[in-house]
Amino acid sequence: RRADERRTQDMNSGLCPAPLCLGEPGAFDIPNVSDPAYFCRSNFASASGNKDAGQDVKFAKGTTTLAFKFNDGIIVSVDSRSTMGAYIASQTVKKVIEINPFLLGTMAGGAADCSFWERNLGMQCRMYELRNRKRITVAAASKLLANTVNAYRGYGLSMGTMITGWDETGPQLYYVDSDGTRLKGNIFSVGSGSTYAYGVLDNYYRPDLTVEEAIDLGRRAIYHATHRDAYSGGINNLYHVTKDGWVKVHAMDVNDMHYEFQEEKKNAMSS
């Protein structure tokens, strides 16, 4: 009621024209047109790769994120470059969202969409804990996110995320995207550099990797993706998820990795 009174007062005072009086506290603004869904589809539709949905505003996305399960937990490894087409907007984007001490989410696609909705997921997970007095499972958390984005399907969201963590059933890894797709698996890579990362992962992945080998595989896969994909780069942030929660292992510049691996290759060829 107070919001209605404030809006009416602003309208009468001429401070806020009627068509622009949106954004009540706790509300989620939609375009102020007769058909918001059609407006979003025609102007902001998400089309990945070389596909085109005929939208007026083109999403120019690029990233590399990956995660895989092994006997000693889960490795999550990402780059940190944010691009707008050929323009590199940032080299220090945090693409791993720390949902809670046992849950991690990755972001690929629209940075704002992933960041907002995964933080919203953190709120939903905390509410679940308060209501049920137990930690939410990874499956339930990924389902909450899938349900949320499915409700906004066709409104132009651009998200390709992984939800991973450790619960009473052990290590779990799920892929969730803005179409509402939800997949359970052992290895996922998402983003423009994912094909290069998959090449390394498919070659060297084993469930019985040691922790050191798994960490090395995670950083090598990201390095090779950043080396070949112009839209990936910056810092490699790598996390290890165990039964005691997640641990951030390192934040390493991919340029440093390049010289390290080139020197390693040179020594191997000379021996």
Secondary structure as UniProt FT lines:
FT   HELIX           2..13
FT   HELIX           18..20
FT   TURN            25..26
FT   HELIX           36..44
FT   TURN            49..50
FT   STRAND          65..70
FT   TURN            71..72
FT   STRAND          73..78
FT   STRAND          82..84
FT   TURN            85..86
FT   STRAND          87..90
FT   STRAND          96..100
FT   TURN            101..102
FT   STRAND          103..106
FT   HELIX           111..132
FT   HELIX           138..151
FT   TURN            152..156
FT   STRAND          159..167
FT   TURN            168..169
FT   STRAND          170..177
FT   TURN            178..179
FT   STRAND          182..184
FT   STRAND          187..190
FT   TURN            192..193
FT   HELIX           194..204
FT   TURN            207..208
FT   HELIX           211..228
FT   TURN            230..231
FT   STRAND          235..242
FT   TURN            243..244
FT   STRAND          245..253
FT   HELIX           254..270
//
